[in-house]
Amino acid sequence: MDAIVASARRGRLTALSAVVKSTGEWVALYRFQPYAANPHYLEMGIWTQPQFWHGRYSLELVRACIDAAFDLSEVPVLVGAASLENRSSCKLMELQRHDPNEARISAERGES
């Protein structure tokens, strides 16, 4: 995660993928980049294969990425938003108790 944060702070887009270990099937892509309004924050984006939208794969992976971003780096805030046309993404953010228009998660895991 440090490499992802360091790269994002240099203005570079970074990403990681999640796959099913037993099959190698691609599940999701997580993208991190500097947040335009505050380059000390990270913006996080998620793209998940439709077959993994249900069954809580996305929910668990998002939690793991958020935890890793804070536990493995010194980034103070993650920012994310969902496309309002993507009802599954909006629902995922709502399950995390965040506003789909823009969620800011601080290192203390509270919204700001």
C-alpha positions as CSV (number, residue, x, y, z in Angstrom):
1,M,0.0,0.0,0.0
2,D,2.9,2.4,0.7
3,A,3.9,2.1,-3.0
4,I,0.4,2.9,-4.1
5,V,0.2,5.9,-1.8
6,A,3.7,7.1,-2.8
7,S,2.8,6.8,-6.5
8,A,-0.5,8.6,-6.1
9,R,1.2,11.4,-4.2
10,R,3.5,11.8,-7.3
11,G,0.4,12.4,-9.3
12,R,0.2,8.9,-10.8
13,L,-2.8,6.6,-11.0
14,T,-2.2,3.3,-9.3
15,A,-4.3,0.2,-9.2
16,L,-4.6,-3.3,-7.9
17,S,-6.7,-6.2,-8.9
18,A,-8.6,-8.8,-6.9
19,V,-8.9,-12.4,-8.2
20,V,-10.4,-15.6,-7.0
21,K,-7.4,-17.5,-5.8
22,S,-8.6,-21.0,-6.8
23,T,-9.6,-20.0,-10.4
24,G,-7.7,-16.8,-11.2
25,E,-11.0,-15.3,-12.2
26,W,-10.8,-11.5,-12.1
27,V,-13.2,-10.0,-9.5
28,A,-12.4,-6.3,-9.3
29,L,-10.0,-3.4,-9.9
30,Y,-9.2,-0.8,-7.2
31,R,-7.8,2.5,-8.4
32,F,-6.1,5.1,-6.3
33,Q,-5.1,8.6,-7.4
34,P,-4.5,12.0,-5.7
35,Y,-7.8,13.7,-4.8
36,A,-7.9,16.9,-7.0
37,A,-9.2,19.1,-4.2
38,N,-6.5,18.0,-1.7
39,P,-3.5,16.1,-3.0
40,H,-2.8,14.7,0.5
41,Y,-6.0,12.7,0.3
42,L,-6.4,9.6,-1.9
43,E,-9.4,9.1,-4.2
44,M,-10.4,5.4,-4.5
45,G,-12.4,4.0,-7.4
46,I,-13.7,0.4,-7.8
47,W,-14.8,-1.6,-10.8
48,T,-16.3,-5.0,-10.1
49,Q,-17.3,-7.7,-12.5
50,P,-21.1,-7.9,-12.5
51,Q,-21.2,-11.6,-11.4
52,F,-19.5,-10.4,-8.1
53,W,-21.9,-7.5,-7.4
54,H,-23.9,-9.9,-5.2
55,G,-22.8,-12.2,-2.4
56,R,-20.9,-9.5,-0.6
57,Y,-17.6,-9.9,-2.5
58,S,-17.5,-6.2,-3.3
59,L,-18.3,-5.2,0.3
60,E,-15.6,-7.3,1.8
61,L,-13.0,-6.2,-0.8
62,V,-13.9,-2.5,-0.2
63,R,-13.5,-3.0,3.5
64,A,-10.1,-4.7,3.0
65,C,-8.9,-1.8,0.7
66,I,-10.0,0.9,3.1
67,D,-8.4,-0.9,6.0
68,A,-5.1,-1.4,4.1
69,A,-5.0,2.2,2.9
70,F,-5.1,3.4,6.5
71,D,-3.2,0.6,8.2
72,L,-0.4,0.5,5.8
73,S,0.1,4.1,5.0
74,E,-0.2,7.6,6.6
75,V,-2.9,8.8,4.2
76,P,-5.4,10.9,6.4
77,V,-8.5,10.6,4.2
78,L,-9.9,8.4,1.4
79,V,-12.5,9.9,-1.0
80,G,-14.8,8.0,-3.2
81,A,-18.0,8.4,-5.2
82,A,-20.3,6.2,-7.2
83,S,-21.8,6.7,-10.5
84,L,-25.5,7.4,-9.7
85,E,-26.5,5.2,-12.7
86,N,-24.7,2.3,-11.2
87,R,-27.2,1.2,-8.5
88,S,-25.0,-1.6,-7.3
89,S,-22.1,0.8,-6.6
90,C,-24.5,3.2,-4.8
91,K,-25.9,0.3,-2.7
92,L,-22.4,-0.8,-1.8
93,M,-21.6,2.7,-0.6
94,E,-24.8,2.9,1.3
95,L,-24.0,-0.4,3.0
96,Q,-20.8,1.2,4.1
97,R,-22.9,4.1,5.4
98,H,-21.5,6.6,2.9
99,D,-23.1,9.1,0.5
100,P,-22.8,7.8,-3.1
101,N,-22.2,11.3,-4.3
102,E,-19.0,11.7,-2.3
103,A,-17.7,9.8,0.7
104,R,-14.8,11.0,2.8
105,I,-13.4,8.5,5.2
106,S,-10.8,9.7,7.7
107,A,-8.1,7.6,9.2
108,E,-10.2,7.3,12.4
109,R,-12.8,5.6,10.1
110,G,-15.3,8.4,10.5
111,E,-16.9,10.4,7.7
112,S,-15.9,14.0,7.2
